């Protein structure tokens, strides 16, 4: 179809009516021509624009087709025809895209389901993007191979979560137990199982354990002070407590009780001084510490009954009690050592007593058994005690910068010297035993040789016996 416009006669009639002539009419034709050209250009541009728009639309849909095929690893078969009219080309591309989406719908659902589960595991395990690797983002690869890799990773992640879950529950139980002991209510288990959460909770658990230990030590010290004052005041003692539950509230109650008692204590200083002196003398005796002179520690002697004296005495009592608790294993060994030595010395002193075997209940047999038991303890058990005691005495000297004194004597020197003699005696005993064993073997061999010769004599004919020796 061609464009025909027949308006010249009509235009010229109109122009004549207007009064236009010659050049004026020519100018009107030129203006008409210009307007028609502009209109054609506009119309043409509109069609150019539409072609461009449809081309972009077609290319966009075709690109979606290619991306979708690549996304699901579908090989391109080259059936996209870019020569057909654009409207047909667009419709063809849309049809292909819809078919692809329909064909890959289940695969896409499988991918997205696995991906969401993997991402949830990443969140639970608190894995950063570097640790998430290729599954940090969904990406554009929805292939079966990638789904298989993701499912394998999901299995590994779920296994790790199953492995960590009981450990987290155990850790939370420990924290809840500490919460209960500290009177802090209930601890809520976190949703994450990653290393940062474990580190944070382990730090919290350790901090709570330290707090509980600190509370218990403080409570025990408060209760000890309370009982000490109550004993002297002869008032009803505060009930004993194992402090399994040791909250700040309990600590504050003990502090309040101690404050009340100390108010009463300040009114009876002389009475507390005398009681503390007796306690200190008992502790010194228990640790075989000589009573210091008045110049070294005047407060145990005739000091004024002032609060300063009481504080000094109580400080010394606490020092000795703390020392006693610190070296308790060493004191146990010393007690066993003292018992062995005392029994052995008593037995040695009674050796020359001719009536000792008959003077004990049970008769001479029982007495001899008892003496043998004491000797065995001295010869066998005492060296073992010394071997354990020496390193502990050395550690004491290294820790406190001075030797451990027992009745004013350096116990390490005494024990070391005795142990040296014990080792020498043991070596001598072993040497004697070896000599006795060697001598016994030689005697036994000589006896067997003589016996064999006698047997030969007894078996040989009478005529040969005189030549055999």
Secondary structure, DSSP 8 states (H G I E B T S, - for coil): -------HHHHHHHHHHHT--THHHHHHHHHHHHHHHHHHHHHHHHHHHHHHHHHHHHHHHHHHHHHHHHHTT----S---SSS-HHHHHHHHHHHHHHHHHHTHHHHHHHHHHHHHHHHHHHHHT--HHHHGGGSS--S---HHHHHHHHHHHHHHHHHHHHHHHHHHHHHHHHHHHHHHTT-------S--SHHHHHHHHHHHHHHHHHHHHHHHHHHHHHHHHHHHHHHHT---------SS--HHHHHHHHHHHHHHHHHHTT-HHHHHHHHHHHHHHHHHHTT-----TTT-GGGSS---SHHHHHHHHHHHHHHHHHHHHTHHHHHHHHHHHHHHHHHHHHHHTTT-TTTTTSSTTHHHHHHHHHHHHHHIIIIIHHHHHHHHHHHHHHHHHHHSS--EETTEEHHHHHHHHHHHHHHHHHHHHHHHHHHHHHHHHHHHHHHHHHHHHHHHHHS-TTTGGG--
